[in-house]
Amino acid sequence: MNNNAMEFLDVPVLFGRFLILNGILMERDIVEAVRVQKDLNASPLFRVVEKGLLSLEDVKRARAYQWEKMTTFCQAIDALKILPFDDCNALLKSANQQHIPLGEILVKQGKITLQELANALEQHRKHQSRQRTEIVGCNH
């Protein structure tokens, strides 16, 4: 794609958008992968239950307590003596950081090879770096 055509775009350009604009993938490929990503990266509570760190019953009790007392999930977990507050926060933070990157999904779906992904990520990184440099240069 013509780099001049990208001058008007928002900075930073999201990776999926970058793939489309550079003709690496079609929009429908990105849309499908993003839908899968959203489903797989569901609520951290699902991941905590899925990993067996809390039971579904613990989550149900805590959610009921939350609604009754209007507290946070971790306040409820602590009040119900399921886990200490700080442990709950650490657990949710960890679960929230465990997401599946778009590129991994695209590779597993066969939309792009691992080498093509690595090349696209490098191109994207360079584009973002170049855009940041141009913006900083314009502000002086």
HELIX and SHEET records of a PDB file:
HELIX    1   1 ASN A    3  MET A    6  5                                   4    
HELIX    2   2 PHE A   15  LEU A   21  1                                   7    
HELIX    3   3 GLU A   27  LEU A   40  1                                  14    
HELIX    4   4 PRO A   44  GLU A   50  1                                   7    
HELIX    5   5 LEU A   56  LYS A   69  1                                  14    
HELIX    6   6 PHE A   73  ALA A   79  1                                   7    
HELIX    7   7 PHE A   85  GLN A   97  1                                  13    
HELIX    8   8 LEU A  102  LYS A  108  1                                   7    
HELIX    9   9 LEU A  114  CYS A  138  1                                  25    
END                                                                             
